[in-house]
Structures are given as structure tokens and as C-alpha cells.
């Protein structure tokens, strides 16, 4: 239901989320649970989630941070390594401890040191996943030092993703946090076994933001923000209603002190205002009627999960993002800190 001042949609899900652990988890988890019914939880902790037993433990840690009466389900993922136990993967999926498995090329992003060094090393796991219908989530960048960092996604498509799809034609793949027109064109041109998530920051800023007012570490993420033509391609496809593109924030909290330092951490924290940020984009593109498909329908369809029953209402009420969020004696700076958005979540069902 949509009017000039209100938009009510089926409750959305976040199909790509980092929540960390400890005090950070306790602080950030309620921001997601206030709006989203489910979230795909990334497994790249310092002690990565590589087994079904570890996934169950981490799920319990997350649920302990969700307020009583809030209906939220974390969907856990397996961190693939060169030594992944395909039997444990299959058993974990059958038992509901795993929803999907995540491919991090070794060294591609935060806590990816234990990731996959060669796709051939996980061939057994991929065959099992293809057989049981377990989705593969990919961080789509090569880590070849000879490839420019702004080209790593396009080269990944050529070197890794295309052969992967040819070798495992029935494997369901989510090309996560895409950043380029190359990725948009690839997904659109392929079959229904591949879909993509898109973050709010890759929709809202281009790479100039990294250098606005000096070097800005709070706009540093992986994959890095790209040129304006790529941002526009992302906005065009997500607001078009295409069913194989859906919401995934890649919200990744880091302490401000760890961002504003030599070799600062990669990651942008957006879950404080995630749905409001996406509504801002869709409103600017005069496509609010397609927000529900992107946020609430396309993801469940691809994953083969039911659509949520509750509804969420956004109102055309100014929403101010704070400059910082306290975590004990530390702080986390949210994406678009200090800015005012046009939409606020006023009823979460």
C-alpha cells in the first residue's frame, strides 16, 4: 500500500549481514531485528564459522541479543576453506544449521585469510551443494596483485564465476554486494540460478566519496566503491523490479579507532538505518512501488523460503542518522552519519 506520505510493504529480510560478536553484536543486532525478519549472517569472524556445531553456537549467541517478543531469525552460513568437510556441510544444511555457504577468496576482505586459495580445492563441497540445492554465496573479487583493485570484480567474472557456472550448472549462486555494471550485465544475461545482492552504500555514493574532504576511511569497504557509471547501473537494475536482485546491506561494523588508523578496516555500517537508506534511493528514482519486490519478495523466492507475514510501514518523516553509536568506551560511525533521510520506519508490525 502506498500513498504520498506512507508506504507499507511486506517485512523485508537482509540477505548479507555482519554482526561480529561480544559487545558489538549486542549493540548492532537490535538495529537489524527492529525492521528485518531474517538475515543471512556472514561467517568471517576471527574464529570463522566452518562447522555446523560452530554455526549453532553462533546462532544462539545472536538470538541472545534479540529482545524478547521480537520475531527474528538468523540464517547461518558456512565459511568455505580448502579443507571444508563436505559431509558436515550436507548434514548442517539438512539440520537447518546452515542456509548457505560462503566463498571468500583467501585475502579478499576482513578475516578471509582462511578462505579458498583455489576453487578446485572445494570441488567436492560444490558438487554436494549442487546436489542438495544449497546456495553458494560469493565474494566476487580476485586477489591477484597484478589486477587493479577497481577491476577485481570484472576479472572475477571472467576467471572464476563463468567457469564455476559452466562446471556446476545446477548450483544456485548469489553474487554478493555487486559494485559494477559488468556484474549487473552478467547476472541479467544468465539463467535463474544466479542472483545478486546490492548494498545501500554502493547505490548512494561513488568512489569520489573516498576522497571528499581528504582521505575518508569511513567510505572504505571491500569491494571498493566504483565509478559513477557503475553506481547508476546498480540503481537502474534494483529499482526496475528485476526479480534476481535483492537487498543485502553488507553492513559491517568496525570501531571508529580501527577505521581511522594506518591500514584501517574495510567495512561500512549501515544497519542502523538500512531500510530508510534503500527507501531514499527508491524515492529518488521515483520507484517506491518496486521497493517491496527488492526488499521482501525476490530474496525469499531465490532461496526457496516463505515470504514474511508481517508488514512494515515507512512514513515520509525526516530520519536523522547519528554521528556515532556508543559501544562501551568505543564508537561506531554509521553510514551517512549526521545526514537526514526522507523516510522513517514508523510501524514495524
N, C-alpha and C positions, 0 to 999 in steps of 0.2 A: 504494500500500500504506500502511495507516495502523494504528498501534497507539496505546495511551495515551501512549507516550513517543517515538514516531517517526512521521514522515510522509515517504514517498518519492514524488516527483512527477516527471513529465517535465520536463527542463530548461526553465526559463522564458526569456522574452525581455522586454526593456524597450522599449516602443513609444513612448517620449518621453524623450529624454535630452540634456542639455547637458554637454559635456566641455571646452569652451573650447580653449585652445592653450598652447604653451610649457610652463613648469614645472607649471602647474595641470593640463594634460592628462596629463603624465607621472605626476602624483600620483594623480589620481582615476580614471584609466582602469582600473587593475588591480582596483579595488573592484567595478566592473561585470563585468569579464571573469571574475572568480572564480566568479560564480554564473550569469550570463546568457550564452546562446549568441549572441544577436543584440541589437542596439539600433538604434532609429531615432534618428539623430543630427540634432539641431537645427542649422539653418544660420545662426543670427543671431549670427555673430561680428562683431567690429568691421569686418572686411573680409568681408561676407556671402558665402555660397556661392550665387552667382547663375548659374553656368555649369557645364556638365558637366566642363570641364577643372579648374575650381576644386574640384569635388566629388572628382575623382580624386586631386588633390593632398592634400586634407584627409583623405581615406580612408587614404592612405599614411602621413600623419603620425600618425593614430590607431593604425594597425597597428604602427608602430614602437614604440609604448608598451605593446603586449601582450606578455607574457612568452612565450618560446619554449615550445612544447608546449601552449599554451592555445588552444583552438578557439573563436575569437570572430569574428563578422562584423559590421562596422558597416554599417548601411543608410543611405545618404546621401539627403539631401533638398535640393530647390531652394528658395531664398528668392525668392518671387514679388515682383516690383516692377511699377510701372506700365509699365515698358519690357521686361518679360520676353520673350525670344526664344522663341517657341513651337516653332520648328524645332529649336533647341538642346535644348529641354526634351524633345521627342519623341525625338531622337537619343540623348540621355543616358539616357532610360528604356530604349530598345531595347538600348543597350550595357551596361546594368546599373550605370551610374554613379549614376543616380537611382532610388530606390524610390518616392518620393512628392514632392509639392511642398507648401510651407508658405505659408499665407496669414497674414501679420501685418498687421492694420490699422495704418497708419502711426501711430507714437507709443503703441502699446498696451502695450509692455513693453520689456525690455532690448534695445538695439540694433535697434529696429524703426523707426528714423527713415526708412529707405529702403523701408518697406513700402508696401502698396497704399493709395492715397488714395481710390479709388472702385472698387468691384467691376466696374464697366463697363469699366475700363481693362484688365482681364485676360480679357475675354470670348473672345478668340481662343485664349489658352492654355487656358481652361476647356473650350472645345469640343474642342480636341486631347486634353486629358486624359480627357474623357468618351469619346472615340472609342477611345483606346488602353487604357483601363482603369487609368489612373494615379491613385492616390488623392490627394485634396486633404485636407490637414491644416489645421484652422482654430484660430487663437487666437480664441475666441468672445467678444469684447468690443467694444462700440462705444467710440469715443474722444470722443464728443460731451461737451463740458464741462458741458452742461446736464443730463446724466444722472448721477445719483448713482452713485458707484463700486461700491456694493453691488448696483446694478440693471443694470449694463452687460451681464452675460451674458444676462439675460432680454430686454433690449431688442435685443441682437444676434440672438436667435432670431426675434423679430418682424420686425426691419428688414432683416436680411441673410440669415440662414440659410434661412428659409422661402421667400423669393423665389428664392434660389440653387437650392434643391432643385426648385422648380417650373420654373425655366428650364433646368436641366440634369438631367433626371430619371434619367439613367443614370450620373451622376457618383458615384463612391464617395467618401464624406466621413467623416473621423474628427474628431469634435467633441472636441478635446483638453482635458485637465485640467478636466473639468466640475466645478462647485462648487455647483450649486443643484438643488433639487427640480424647478424648471422644466426644466432640461436633462435630468434623468432622465426626466421625463414625456414630453418631446418625442421623445427617442430611442426610448423604448418604443413610442410611438404611431406612429412612422414605419416605412418599409419597410426591407428588409435592406441598402439602400445606405448607411445611416448607422450608425456605431458611435461609442463614446466610450471615452476613457481616463480613469482616476481615479488620483490621486496618494495616497501614504500620508499626507501631512500633511492633506489635505482629509478623509480618513477618521478621523483621530485627534484633531484639535483644532478648536474653533470660534473665532469672532473674539474671544472673551474672552482668548485666548492672546496677542493683540497687546498687551494692557494688563496682563497679570499681573505684579505686582511693579514696575509702571512701564511706560513705553513699550518694547516688546521688538522691536527691529529684526530679530532672527533669526526672527521669525514673519511677517515681511512678505514677501509674494510677490504675483505677478500671474498669474491673477486672485486677488484677496484672499480670505482665509478668510471664510466666511459664518456665518450664524446656526446654532444647534444643530439646528433642524428640517431644514436642508439637509444637515448632516453625517449625520444619521440616515437621510435618504433615500438618500444615497450608500452608506452601509453596507448598507442593506437590499438595494439592487439588486446590488451587486458580490458579496455573499455568497449571493445567490439562485441563482447559476448561469446567469443570463441570458447568452446567447452573444454579444451585441453590446456587452458591456462588458469591457474588458481592462486589463492592467497597463501603466501608463505613469507613471514616477516624477516626471517633470519635474524631476529633480534638477539643481540649478543652483548650482554653486559660486561663491562670492564671498569675497574675503579679509575677515576679521573687521573690519579697519580700514575697509573700504568699506561694511560694513553698519552699523557703529557711528559714523556721521558724519551731518552735515547732508545731507538728500536721499539717505539710504542706499539701496543697491541692492536691487532686488526679486529674491528667489530663495531657495529652501531646498535645502540639500544633503543628500540622503537616500541616495545610492548606497552609502555606507559600509555600511549595514545594511538595504538595501531589502527583500530577501525576508523577513528576520526581522521587519520592521515590518508587512508585509502578513500574515504568519503570526500576529502578535499580534492584529490586527484579526479575522481569521477565527476564531481561537481564542476570542476574547471573545464572538463571535457564535455559537459552537458550530456552525461551518460549515466546518471544516477540510476536509471531503470535497469542497468546491467550490473550494478554492484552486487546484487543478491546472487547472480549466477557465479561471479568470480569468487565471492567470499563464502558462499554457503552451499552451492549445488555442484560445481564442477569437481571439487576435490572428492567428496563422497562418491560421486559417480565413478571416478577413475579408480579409487581404492576399493570399490565394491562394498561400501559401508552405507548404512541408512542415513537419510537426511535428518537433521535435528528437528525436534518437535517444537521447541520454544521459539520465541521471536524477540528481536531486539529493535528498539526504536532509536533513531538518530533525529535530533532536532536542530534546526538552524539557530543555534545558540553559540556564541563565541566560546572557544575552549582554549585556555591558556596553558601552555606547556611550561612546567617549572624549569628553572635554570639548573637545578641539581636535585638528586634524590639521595637522602642520607642512608648509609648502611653502616651503623655503628659510628666509628670515627672517620670513616671514609665516605666518599660520594661517587655517584654515577651520574654522568651527564646524558640526558635523553636526547634523542634526535630532535632537531628543530627547537632546541632549548630556548625559552623566552619568547617564542613565536605564538601567535594566536591563530587558531584554525576556525573554519566557518561552521563546523558541525560538532555536536556533543552527543555521546550516548546518554540518553535521559531515561531509558527504561530497558533493563536487561532481562525482562521476563519474570 
